[in-house]
Amino acid sequence: MKNFKLVFFYIKKYKLQFILGFFCLIVCDGLQMIIPKVIQHSIDGVLLPGFRSIDLVKYGLLIILLAIVIAIFRFLWRIFIIGNARIIERDIRNDFYAHLQKLSARFFQNHKTGDIMAHATNDMNAIRMLIALGIVIGVDIIVYSAASLFFMINIDFRLTMFVIIPLPLLTFIIIYFGKIIHKRFRKVQDSFSSLTEKVQETISGIRVIKSFAQEDSSQRRVSKASYDYVEKNISLVKVWGLFFPALVFIIGISIGLTLIIGGRKTILNEISFGEFVAFNSYLAMLVWPMIAIGWVTNLYQRGSASMKRINNILYAKADIIDRDCVNYNIYELNGSIEFRHLNFNYEENEPKVMKDVSFSVSQGETLAIVGRTGAGKTSIINLLTRKFDPPENTVFIDGYDIFEIPLQVLRNDISIVPQDIFLFSDTVKENIKFAKQNATDEEIFAFAKAAQIYDEVMDFKDQFDSIIGEKGVSLSGGQKQRIAIARALLADPKILILDDALSSVDTETEKKILTNLIKLRKNKTTIMIAHRISTLQHADKIIVIDEGKIIEQGNHQQLLKNNGLYANIYKKQQIEEHLVA
């Protein structure tokens, strides 16, 4: 039951609605139990001398009245119980999403996107079904079982004892099959997550798949996951294929005993024909709870498995959080940065990716970071933005240890244009506006011009209202980078980070963007990572990283005079540009 702690919290949150739903459901079930009694009296009345047609009409009208009242209360309990189950599903999904946003990059490295999507869809649905139908069927089982047995015993105690003898076998069947169902459903859910992940990867990577002519191999991977999902489901269906027939067989024995023993009692006038009909009606009502136990078992096993999977994420601790030393009197950043003797590795047993790294940047300066692929450039950005946490007393902003700065302030005042650009499947305008929801069209257009994307967007069919597709699939690499730059500039951050953000832009356009950046970023700190020296040579300070160490620091002219790695990279690029020209 510990898996359902969160569910109980939400049920308690909407307890008034559920109490009203319980009341309406019990009234509905109670009124249904009266109908066989009305039928019993009408049948027995017909067989009595002096029974009038008007009496039969009265019984018929009573049943119609009961049906109307039952329909009203059925409508109400569905609104209160099933409706609120939908609301709880929404609340859990919202909390699930909110918690995901608090989790660190390390969590998403260890969890597949498709698996998380399955949690947010399939597992949520299983929990909702348990809350809604689980409650309804649970009440039905109690009310129907108690009332049916009461009326059956009232009609004939011995007959009742005979027909319910086989029913306890249902408990054994349910317990036995329930354990198997739980295990196999977990496998079904895991297989569904794997299938979702494969489909998501295939759709997202369709351009790469086509460019390498790997459609067949991609199809085989998805088909394999699909076949595995079907096999797991068939394995579960086989269990259900045995479970329900076993229930029906036991119930069939009870019905057979009723016809044999009850029919004989009717012939011998030990019970009336009306009582015999009513007894069969109540037995049918008793059969429903017995079958419903199996359904509830299924719902519980599925809901339990899904809730456990959901809890694994909901109770995952966010490791990137405000520390105890946080200073909530810090409301904004100025932009000075200092790294002091930083040593860092992503995992304890892995080699260090940062080795005694020290440098400083004053407010309003532009820092450029140069180095070979894998040298540790992006790691500096990851630590500065607390995508991963650095050791204490190694990273400082405005003189404060980074852990003293509230995480919200840090995120609000730092904008980053990453290597891997992500754009939403929305309009160009909405993608730029994402950084500032209340931005005016004039602001959006101004920063689009600064990023040298305005003219190209105006050539689109719907201009800034053009839908760019998932992850900007309809755009070129350079267009995506420039839209991302416009978005970051619109945020007007105290610290702007461009992580190889101009790699797909031609040299002429790059120069224009850099000129605009110098104007717009006056008195604000900018950090740039790039492979092209031409992108970085205007920077106030340049650091050169190799194998996690800073091997050179200075401005462009100073580093050229040093004739070190920076100068070698610059000369090599100059030769390449000359050859291309």
FIZA-663989 format. One record per residue (C-alpha): residue in one letter; x, y, z. Coordinates in steps of 0.2 Angstrom, whole numbers, padded with zeros to 4 digits, always signed. Last residue first. Example, Ala and Ser with C-alpha at 12.3 -4.5 7.8 and 13.67 -1.06 7.14 Angstrom:
2
S+0068-0005+0036;A+0062-0022+0039;
***
This chain:
581
A+0197+0154-0256;V+0196+0137-0249;L+0215+0136-0248;H+0216+0153-0239;E+0203+0148-0227;E+0212+0132-0223;I+0229+0142-0221;Q+0221+0154-0209;Q+0213+0140-0199;K+0230+0132-0197;K+0238+0148-0192;Y+0224+0151-0178;I+0226+0133-0171;N+0245+0135-0170;A+0243+0152-0162;Y+0231+0145-0149;L+0242+0130-0145;G+0257+0141-0142;N+0266+0155-0151;N+0265+0166-0136;K+0264+0181-0148;L+0248+0175-0155;L+0241+0173-0137;Q+0246+0191-0133;Q+0237+0197-0149;H+0221+0188-0146;N+0219+0192-0128;G+0227+0183-0113;Q+0227+0165-0105;E+0236+0149-0110;I+0237+0131-0104;I+0221+0130-0094;K+0219+0112-0090;G+0205+0099-0093;E+0215+0090-0107;D+0219+0106-0116;I+0210+0123-0112;V+0215+0140-0120;I+0208+0155-0111;I+0204+0171-0120;K+0201+0188-0113;D+0193+0204-0119;A+0186+0195-0134;H+0188+0202-0152;Q+0197+0186-0158;L+0183+0174-0153;T+0173+0171-0169;S+0188+0172-0180;I+0196+0159-0170;R+0184+0146-0177;H+0182+0132-0164;A+0170+0142-0153;I+0165+0145-0135;M+0159+0162-0130;I+0156+0169-0113;T+0147+0186-0112;T+0146+0198-0097;K+0136+0214-0098;N+0142+0232-0098;K+0139+0233-0117;R+0131+0217-0123;L+0120+0225-0136;K+0134+0234-0145;I+0147+0220-0144;L+0133+0208-0149;N+0128+0218-0165;T+0146+0217-0171;L+0147+0199-0167;I+0131+0196-0177;K+0138+0206-0192;K+0154+0196-0192;E+0145+0179-0191;T+0135+0184-0206;E+0151+0187-0216;T+0159+0171-0210;D+0144+0159-0214;V+0134+0153-0199;S+0134+0134-0195;S+0147+0135-0181;L+0139+0151-0174;A+0133+0145-0157;D+0149+0135-0152;D+0143+0137-0134;L+0137+0155-0133;I+0134+0160-0115;L+0126+0177-0110;I+0128+0183-0092;K+0118+0198-0086;P+0104+0191-0096;D+0094+0202-0109;A+0081+0188-0112;L+0078+0195-0129;L+0097+0191-0133;A+0094+0172-0129;R+0079+0171-0141;A+0088+0180-0154;I+0103+0168-0152;A+0091+0153-0153;I+0084+0160-0169;R+0102+0163-0176;Q+0106+0145-0172;K+0091+0137-0180;Q+0094+0147-0196;G+0112+0142-0197;G+0107+0123-0195;S+0094+0125-0209;L+0075+0126-0204;S+0061+0115-0207;V+0065+0103-0193;G+0065+0117-0180;K+0065+0104-0166;E+0048+0098-0172;G+0041+0110-0185;I+0045+0128-0190;I+0027+0135-0190;S+0028+0151-0199;D+0020+0166-0189;F+0036+0176-0190;Q+0034+0176-0209;D+0019+0166-0215;K+0026+0161-0231;F+0044+0163-0226;D+0054+0178-0234;M+0051+0188-0218;V+0060+0175-0209;E+0076+0177-0220;D+0076+0196-0217;Y+0075+0194-0198;I+0088+0181-0195;Q+0103+0192-0193;A+0104+0189-0174;A+0102+0208-0172;K+0088+0208-0184;A+0079+0195-0174;F+0083+0205-0159;A+0074+0220-0166;F+0059+0210-0173;I+0056+0202-0156;E+0057+0218-0147;E+0045+0226-0159;D+0033+0212-0158;T+0032+0215-0140;A+0039+0203-0126;N+0027+0197-0112;Q+0033+0179-0113;K+0051+0184-0112;A+0063+0169-0117;F+0049+0160-0126;K+0046+0175-0137;I+0060+0169-0149;N+0051+0152-0151;E+0034+0160-0151;K+0039+0172-0165;V+0046+0158-0176;T+0030+0148-0174;D+0028+0132-0165;S+0036+0115-0164;F+0048+0120-0151;L+0067+0124-0154;F+0082+0115-0147;I+0099+0119-0152;D+0113+0106-0148;Q+0128+0117-0146;P+0120+0127-0133;V+0114+0146-0133;I+0114+0150-0115;S+0106+0163-0104;I+0111+0167-0086;D+0102+0180-0075;N+0086+0170-0073;R+0094+0153-0070;L+0106+0160-0057;V+0092+0170-0048;Q+0081+0154-0048;L+0096+0144-0041;P+0098+0156-0026;I+0116+0162-0025;E+0126+0156-0010;F+0130+0139-0019;I+0139+0149-0033;D+0151+0156-0019;Y+0149+0174-0019;G+0161+0187-0026;D+0150+0193-0040;I+0149+0175-0046;F+0161+0162-0038;V+0166+0144-0043;T+0178+0134-0033;N+0173+0137-0015;E+0162+0121-0014;P+0165+0108-0027;P+0156+0110-0044;D+0137+0105-0046;F+0131+0099-0063;K+0119+0109-0073;R+0125+0122-0061;T+0125+0136-0074;L+0144+0139-0071;L+0147+0120-0069;N+0140+0115-0086;I+0148+0130-0094;I+0165+0125-0088;S+0161+0107-0093;T+0158+0114-0111;K+0176+0119-0113;G+0183+0103-0106;A+0196+0097-0119;G+0184+0085-0127;T+0186+0093-0144;R+0201+0104-0145;G+0202+0121-0135;V+0196+0139-0135;I+0186+0148-0122;A+0182+0167-0125;L+0178+0179-0112;T+0169+0195-0115;E+0170+0208-0102;G+0155+0218-0094;Q+0158+0212-0076;S+0175+0206-0074;V+0180+0188-0079;S+0192+0177-0068;F+0202+0162-0071;S+0208+0146-0062;V+0206+0128-0067;D+0216+0116-0056;K+0212+0101-0067;M+0194+0099-0075;V+0189+0083-0083;K+0195+0072-0069;P+0196+0054-0072;E+0180+0043-0068;N+0178+0034-0052;E+0168+0047-0043;E+0157+0052-0058;Y+0157+0069-0067;N+0175+0074-0062;F+0180+0091-0056;N+0195+0101-0050;L+0193+0120-0049;H+0208+0130-0042;R+0198+0145-0041;F+0185+0150-0055;E+0179+0168-0055;I+0165+0177-0063;S+0159+0195-0063;G+0141+0197-0070;N+0131+0209-0060;L+0118+0196-0053;E+0101+0198-0047;Y+0090+0196-0031;I+0104+0191-0018;N+0095+0193-0001;Y+0090+0174-0002;N+0108+0169+0002;V+0110+0151+0000;C+0121+0142+0014;D+0108+0128+0016;R+0110+0123-0002;D+0097+0128-0016;I+0095+0112-0026;I+0103+0102-0040;D+0102+0085-0032;A+0084+0083-0035;K+0079+0068-0026;A+0070+0054-0035;Y+0053+0052-0025;L+0042+0057-0040;I+0053+0046-0052;N+0053+0030-0043;N+0035+0034-0037;I+0029+0034-0055;R+0036+0016-0058;K+0028+0010-0041;M+0012+0019-0046;S+0012+0009-0063;A+0015-0008-0055;S+0001-0004-0041;G-0011+0002-0054;R-0009-0013-0065;Q-0010-0025-0050;Y-0025-0015-0043;L-0034-0014-0059;N-0032-0033-0062;T-0037-0037-0045;V-0052-0026-0046;W-0057-0035-0062;G-0055-0052-0053;I-0065-0046-0038;A-0078-0040-0051;I-0081-0057-0056;M-0086-0062-0038;P-0095-0045-0036;W-0105-0049-0052;V-0110-0066-0046;L-0119-0060-0031;M-0130-0049-0042;A-0134-0065-0052;L-0138-0074-0036;Y-0149-0060-0032;S-0159-0062-0048;N-0160-0080-0046;F-0167-0078-0028;A-0180-0066-0035;V-0185-0078-0048;F-0187-0092-0035;E-0196-0080-0023;G-0208-0076-0037;F-0211-0094-0040;S-0214-0097-0021;I-0203-0106-0010;E-0206-0123-0001;N-0220-0126-0014;L-0214-0143-0019;I-0211-0137-0037;T-0202-0122-0030;K-0191-0132-0019;R-0186-0143-0034;G-0182-0128-0044;G-0171-0121-0030;I-0161-0137-0029;I-0158-0140-0047;L-0159-0122-0054;T-0149-0115-0039;L-0136-0129-0040;G-0133-0125-0058;I-0131-0107-0055;S-0118-0111-0041;I-0108-0123-0053;G-0108-0109-0066;I-0100-0097-0054;I-0086-0109-0052;F-0084-0111-0070;V-0086-0093-0074;L-0071-0089-0062;A-0060-0102-0070;P-0065-0095-0087;F-0059-0078-0081;F-0042-0083-0075;L-0037-0095-0089;G-0038-0082-0103;W-0032-0069-0091;V-0016-0078-0089;K-0014-0081-0108;V-0018-0062-0110;L-0002-0058-0100;S+0009-0069-0111;I+0001-0061-0126;N+0005-0044-0119;K+0023-0048-0117;E+0024-0056-0134;V+0015-0040-0142;Y+0028-0029-0133;D+0042-0040-0139;Y+0035-0039-0157;S+0035-0020-0156;A+0052-0019-0149;K+0059-0030-0164;S+0048-0020-0176;V+0056-0004-0170;R+0073-0011-0172;R+0070-0019-0189;Q+0062-0003-0196;S+0078+0006-0191;S+0088-0007-0200;D+0077-0005-0215;E+0077+0014-0216;Q+0096+0015-0214;A+0100+0024-0230;F+0113+0035-0221;S+0104+0051-0225;K+0087+0043-0222;I+0091+0038-0204;V+0100+0054-0200;R+0084+0064-0206;I+0072+0052-0197;G+0082+0055-0180;S+0067+0062-0170;I+0055+0050-0178;T+0066+0035-0175;E+0071+0040-0158;Q+0053+0042-0152;V+0048+0025-0160;K+0062+0017-0151;E+0058+0025-0134;T+0040+0021-0135;L+0044+0003-0139;S+0056+0002-0123;S+0042+0010-0112;F+0029-0002-0119;S+0041-0016-0114;D+0043-0010-0097;Q+0024-0009-0095;V+0022-0026-0102;K+0035-0033-0090;R+0027-0025-0075;F+0010-0033-0081;R+0018-0050-0081;K+0023-0048-0063;H+0007-0042-0057;I-0003-0054-0067;I+0006-0069-0059;K+0003-0063-0042;G-0015-0060-0045;F-0017-0077-0053;Y-0014-0086-0037;I-0024-0073-0026;I-0039-0073-0037;I-0040-0092-0039;F-0039-0095-0020;T-0052-0082-0017;L-0064-0089-0031;L-0063-0106-0022;P-0074-0097-0008;L-0088-0097-0021;P-0091-0116-0023;I-0101-0117-0006;I-0112-0102-0011;V-0126-0112-0019;F-0128-0124-0005;M-0128-0111+0009;T-0141-0101+0000;L-0153-0115-0003;R-0152-0119+0016;F-0156-0101+0021;D-0171-0099+0009;I-0179-0082+0005;N-0171-0072+0019;I-0155-0080+0016;M-0155-0074-0002;F-0161-0057+0003;F-0146-0055+0015;L-0134-0063+0004;S-0138-0051-0010;A-0137-0036+0001;A-0120-0041+0008;S-0112-0046-0009;Y-0120-0031-0018;V-0115-0018-0006;I-0097-0024-0003;I-0093-0029-0021;D-0102-0013-0028;V-0091-0002-0016;G-0075-0010-0022;I-0081-0009-0040;V-0084+0010-0039;I-0068+0013-0029;G-0057+0002-0041;L-0066+0010-0056;A-0061+0027-0053;I-0045+0026-0043;L-0039+0011-0052;M-0043+0017-0069;R-0034+0034-0065;I-0018+0024-0059;A-0018+0014-0076;N-0020+0030-0086;M-0006+0038-0077;D+0005+0023-0081;N+0001+0024-0100;T+0003+0042-0102;A+0016+0051-0091;H+0026+0035-0086;A+0026+0030-0105;M+0034+0047-0109;I+0047+0045-0096;D+0052+0028-0104;G+0052+0036-0121;T+0064+0049-0115;K+0076+0037-0108;H+0083+0038-0090;N+0101+0039-0085;Q+0106+0054-0094;F+0090+0062-0089;F+0094+0060-0071;R+0112+0067-0073;A+0105+0083-0081;S+0097+0087-0064;L+0079+0085-0058;K+0069+0100-0054;Q+0060+0100-0071;L+0055+0082-0069;H+0046+0087-0052;A+0035+0099-0061;Y+0031+0086-0074;F+0026+0073-0061;D+0016+0086-0051;N+0006+0091-0067;R+0004+0072-0071;I-0002+0069-0053;D-0014+0084-0054;R-0021+0078-0070;E-0024+0061-0065;I-0032+0068-0049;I-0044+0078-0060;R-0048+0062-0070;A-0052+0053-0054;N-0063+0068-0049;G-0074+0065-0064;I-0075+0046-0061;I-0080+0048-0043;F-0091+0064-0042;I-0097+0064-0060;R-0100+0046-0061;W-0108+0046-0044;L-0120+0059-0050;F-0125+0051-0066;R-0128+0035-0057;F-0139+0044-0044;I-0150+0051-0058;A-0151+0034-0067;I-0156+0025-0051;V-0170+0038-0048;I-0176+0035-0065;A-0175+0016-0064;L-0184+0016-0047;L-0198+0026-0055;I-0199+0014-0069;I-0199-0001-0057;L-0213+0008-0047;L-0223+0011-0063;G-0222-0007-0067;Y-0228-0013-0050;K-0242+0000-0051;V-0247-0007-0068;L-0247-0024-0062;D-0259-0018-0048;I-0270-0010-0061;S-0272-0027-0070;R-0280-0034-0054;F-0275-0048-0043;G-0291-0056-0036;P-0284-0074-0035;L-0266-0075-0032;L-0254-0080-0046;V-0252-0062-0052;G-0247-0057-0035;D-0233-0069-0034;I-0226-0062-0050;S-0228-0044-0044;H-0221-0048-0027;Q-0205-0056-0034;I-0203-0042-0047;V-0203-0029-0033;K-0191-0039-0023;P-0180-0041-0038;I-0180-0021-0040;I-0176-0017-0022;M-0157-0022-0024;Q-0155-0009-0037;L-0161+0004-0025;G-0147+0000-0013;D-0134+0000-0027;C-0139+0018-0032;V-0140+0024-0014;I-0123+0017-0011;L-0116+0025-0027;C-0124+0042-0022;F-0116+0041-0005;F-0099+0036-0011;G-0099+0050-0024;L-0104+0063-0011;I-0090+0056+0000;F-0078+0057-0015;Q-0083+0075-0019;L-0080+0080+0000;K-0063+0070+0000;Y-0055+0080-0014;K-0039+0083-0006;K-0040+0066+0004;I-0041+0057-0013;Y-0026+0067-0018;F-0016+0062-0003;F-0022+0044-0004;V-0015+0043-0022;L+0002+0049-0015;K+0003+0036-0002;F-0002+0023-0015;N+0015+0014-0017;K+0015+0012+0002;M+0000+0000+0000;
***
